[in-house]
Amino acid sequence: MWKRTSQARAVMLSGFVVLSATGYGSGRPEVRPLIGVVQVTPAGPVRVVTSSLLGLNGVNVTGPPWNAPSFGAALRRFAPGVIRYPGGNAANYWSWPDGWFQPGHWPGEPSQPVNDRLPLFTAGVRASAALPLFDLNTVTYHGAIGSAALNKAMLDQQLKFLRAASAQGLPIRMVELGNELYQNGYTSHPPNSHSDDWARRFPTAADYARQMNAWITAIHREFPHARVAAVAADANDIPGISRRRRSWNAEVLPLLRGEDAVTIHENLYIYGVSPPSTVLAMPYLHFRKLKTHELALFRSYGLPVWITEFNMTDVTPSRAFQGTWLHGLFVAEEALLFGRNPAIKYAGLNATVGTAQSAAFFDGPHGFGSSGPRTVPLGLTAAGTTLAAVQAAFHRATHAQPLSFSPDPALGSSTAPSLLGAELTGHAGKEVILVNLSSRPVTLNLSAIFRGKFTVTQITAPSIMTLVTGPGSTERSSSSATGDFRIKPYALVDMSG
């Protein structure tokens, strides 16, 4: 049992929310006891669900190549609604004709290139039946940082990229104008020579907006069915936030013309080793602020939101949480918060293939590093395991509505709930997808949703700290019930009737 003697405090690392805590010892249990039967009812706004609601950030700088048959089979089973290409910081340094980084050496560029050219990416998109999201390079040009004077030339180059993608048979429906440009540049510790790359390209947020207006117009002219999204920022929970990020939305939004959406990133960093209840409360508490501030602002401009990256990033000294079942539940909680909110039209896990820290699929046997347990190549990580289940449920739906729980048990001493979920309605009937984030079983009454018998599938792990290394790491059980049903601790639960 994890116990706590001091309060966790929210801090920031590299512009993302992190948690730190000190001091463990005797104390009360992390989760308050749950008493009685919890009544479950749908409550809140009903949203339309599309097949492109959830997907993957298509970072693939380690392989296997997109056209590898084994990778295609894994993508087909996962069935992401969207794959973002090239995704991440690589997008700001990408040379699409080469399927790799611009000439020179850029941040995040491995020493061994991977063939990420369009024909190979097309094979991956077709295998998964996903919609491609093209993240254009608005920063670099011919191996150097661009400028306002080169804006038209850079636009022309990226239009050639979209034409090439269209010639491959890929639909041009989702286009994003750069990656995290509200930051000064590529961030790392210690500071590096690329830490001001993006501020050199766009000295102010207004520079970005004015130059991107030409891109928005040109893309719409040539690809009238494309939705074009501009970069926006989440400025919540960031002590010491830079002026650039703090004022980005206020400066960009009034100057943009013709954009169809805005993008934000929700990569939430965990810095200190805290009790599970503290870590698992974080997505809900952060999203509550995001909804009050940024989502309300975007709604005032009539702009839908694409979350083109989300995940939990563990930067604790021992990487205590990365790839654990807790990591999977954290991602499931994020996906449910995004999936049931009408303002968010797309949310993609960061990333597709890589390590236990970042991806849906393991890129090889060392997903926890050379000293960690062996992982199954192209097996699902903890995050991939839970997102696959949540995404599959939403794929079967046409509408979603948040669930209300009474009583509404909280996580530890926080105001975050330990139960979170959505009622999904589709052609096959009703379905419920939810998470129990607490260390205790909970008895739910589902009679307000299912009139008769319903089936229940629960995904759990031997421990909240179980390392998910591939098939067999988690436990899946199925049963049927009428009215009341007892769900397991730390469980992702799917119910249909």
Secondary structure as the mmCIF struct_conf table of DSSP 4:
data_model
#
loop_
_struct_conf.conf_type_id
_struct_conf.id
_struct_conf.beg_label_comp_id
_struct_conf.beg_label_asym_id
_struct_conf.beg_label_seq_id
_struct_conf.end_label_comp_id
_struct_conf.end_label_asym_id
_struct_conf.end_label_seq_id
STRN STRN1 LYS A 3 LYS A 3
BEND BEND1 THR A 5 SER A 6
STRN STRN2 ARG A 9 LEU A 13
TURN_TY1_P TURN_TY1_P1 SER A 14 GLY A 15
STRN STRN3 PHE A 16 SER A 20
BEND BEND2 SER A 26 SER A 26
STRN STRN4 PRO A 29 PRO A 29
BEND BEND3 GLU A 30 VAL A 31
HELX_LH_PP_P HELX_LH_PP_P1 ARG A 32 LEU A 34
BEND BEND4 GLY A 36 GLY A 36
HELX_LH_PP_P HELX_LH_PP_P2 VAL A 37 VAL A 37
STRN STRN5 VAL A 38 PRO A 42
BEND BEND5 GLY A 44 GLY A 44
STRN STRN6 ARG A 47 VAL A 48
TURN_TY1_P TURN_TY1_P2 SER A 51 SER A 52
BEND BEND6 LEU A 53 LEU A 53
STRN STRN7 LEU A 54 ASN A 57
BEND BEND7 VAL A 61 THR A 62
TURN_TY1_P TURN_TY1_P3 TRP A 66 ASN A 67
HELX_RH_AL_P HELX_RH_AL_P1 PRO A 69 PHE A 78
BEND BEND8 GLY A 81 GLY A 81
STRN STRN8 VAL A 82 TYR A 85
BEND BEND9 PRO A 86 PRO A 86
HELX_RH_3T_P HELX_RH_3T_P1 GLY A 88 TYR A 93
STRN STRN9 TRP A 94 SER A 95
TURN_TY1_P TURN_TY1_P4 TRP A 96 GLY A 99
STRN STRN10 TRP A 100 PHE A 101
HELX_LH_PP_P HELX_LH_PP_P3 GLN A 102 GLN A 102
BEND BEND10 PRO A 103 GLY A 104
TURN_TY1_P TURN_TY1_P5 PRO A 107 GLY A 108
BEND BEND11 SER A 111 GLN A 112
HELX_RH_AL_P HELX_RH_AL_P2 LEU A 118 SER A 128
TURN_TY1_P TURN_TY1_P6 ALA A 129 ALA A 129
HELX_LH_PP_P HELX_LH_PP_P4 ALA A 130 ALA A 130
STRN STRN11 LEU A 131 ASP A 135
BEND BEND12 VAL A 139 VAL A 139
STRN STRN12 THR A 140 TYR A 141
TURN_TY1_P TURN_TY1_P7 HIS A 142 GLY A 143
STRN STRN13 ALA A 144 ILE A 145
HELX_RH_3T_P HELX_RH_3T_P2 ALA A 148 LEU A 150
HELX_RH_AL_P HELX_RH_AL_P3 ASN A 151 ALA A 167
TURN_TY1_P TURN_TY1_P8 GLN A 168 GLY A 169
STRN STRN14 MET A 174 GLU A 176
BEND BEND13 ASN A 179 ASN A 179
TURN_TY1_P TURN_TY1_P9 LEU A 181 TYR A 182
BEND BEND14 GLN A 183 GLY A 185
BEND BEND15 HIS A 189 PRO A 190
TURN_TY1_P TURN_TY1_P10 SER A 193 ASP A 196
HELX_RH_AL_P HELX_RH_AL_P4 ASP A 197 ARG A 201
BEND BEND16 PRO A 203 THR A 204
HELX_RH_AL_P HELX_RH_AL_P5 ALA A 205 GLU A 222
TURN_TY1_P TURN_TY1_P11 PRO A 224 HIS A 225
STRN STRN15 ARG A 227 VAL A 231
TURN_TY1_P TURN_TY1_P12 ASN A 236 ASP A 237
TURN_TY1_P TURN_TY1_P13 PRO A 239 GLY A 240
HELX_RH_AL_P HELX_RH_AL_P6 ARG A 243 VAL A 252
TURN_TY1_P TURN_TY1_P14 LEU A 253 LEU A 255
BEND BEND17 GLY A 258 GLY A 258
STRN STRN16 ALA A 261 ILE A 270
BEND BEND18 GLY A 272 GLY A 272
HELX_RH_AL_P HELX_RH_AL_P7 PRO A 276 LEU A 290
HELX_RH_PI_P HELX_RH_PI_P1 LYS A 291 LEU A 295
HELX_RH_AL_P HELX_RH_AL_P8 ALA A 296 SER A 300
TURN_TY1_P TURN_TY1_P15 TYR A 301 GLY A 302
STRN STRN17 VAL A 305 ASP A 314
BEND BEND19 THR A 316 THR A 316
TURN_TY1_P TURN_TY1_P16 PRO A 317 SER A 318
BEND BEND20 PHE A 321 PHE A 321
TURN_TY1_P TURN_TY1_P17 GLN A 322 GLY A 323
STRN STRN18 THR A 324 THR A 324
HELX_RH_AL_P HELX_RH_AL_P9 TRP A 325 GLY A 339
TURN_TY1_P TURN_TY1_P18 ARG A 340 ARG A 340
TURN_TY1_P TURN_TY1_P19 PRO A 342 ALA A 343
STRN STRN19 ILE A 344 ASN A 350
BEND BEND21 THR A 352 THR A 352
STRN STRN20 VAL A 353 GLY A 354
TURN_TY1_P TURN_TY1_P20 ALA A 356 SER A 358
BEND BEND22 ALA A 360 ALA A 360
STRN STRN21 PHE A 361 PHE A 362
BEND BEND23 ASP A 363 PRO A 365
TURN_TY1_P TURN_TY1_P21 GLY A 367 PHE A 368
TURN_TY1_P TURN_TY1_P22 SER A 370 SER A 371
BEND BEND24 GLY A 372 GLY A 372
TURN_TY1_P TURN_TY1_P23 PRO A 377 LEU A 378
STRN STRN22 LEU A 380 LEU A 380
HELX_RH_AL_P HELX_RH_AL_P10 ALA A 382 HIS A 395
TURN_TY1_P TURN_TY1_P24 ARG A 396 ARG A 396
BEND BEND25 THR A 398 THR A 398
STRN STRN23 HIS A 399 SER A 406
BEND BEND26 PRO A 407 PRO A 407
STRN STRN24 ALA A 410 ALA A 410
BEND BEND27 LEU A 411 LEU A 411
TURN_TY1_P TURN_TY1_P25 GLY A 412 SER A 413
BEND BEND28 SER A 414 ALA A 416
STRN STRN25 PRO A 417 PRO A 417
BEND BEND29 SER A 418 SER A 418
STRN STRN26 LEU A 419 GLY A 426
TURN_TY1_P TURN_TY1_P26 HIS A 427 ALA A 428
STRN STRN27 GLY A 429 ASN A 436
BEND BEND30 SER A 438 ARG A 440
STRN STRN28 VAL A 442 ASN A 445
TURN_TY1_P TURN_TY1_P27 SER A 447 ILE A 449
BEND BEND31 ARG A 451 GLY A 452
STRN STRN29 LYS A 453 THR A 460
BEND BEND32 PRO A 462 SER A 463
TURN_TY1_P TURN_TY1_P28 ILE A 464 MET A 465
STRN STRN30 LEU A 467 LEU A 467
BEND BEND33 GLY A 470 GLY A 470
TURN_TY1_P TURN_TY1_P29 PRO A 471 GLY A 472
BEND BEND34 SER A 473 THR A 474
STRN STRN31 GLU A 475 THR A 482
BEND BEND35 GLY A 483 GLY A 483
STRN STRN32 ASP A 484 ILE A 487
HELX_LH_PP_P HELX_LH_PP_P5 LYS A 488 LYS A 488
TURN_TY1_P TURN_TY1_P30 PRO A 489 TYR A 490
STRN STRN33 ALA A 491 SER A 496
#
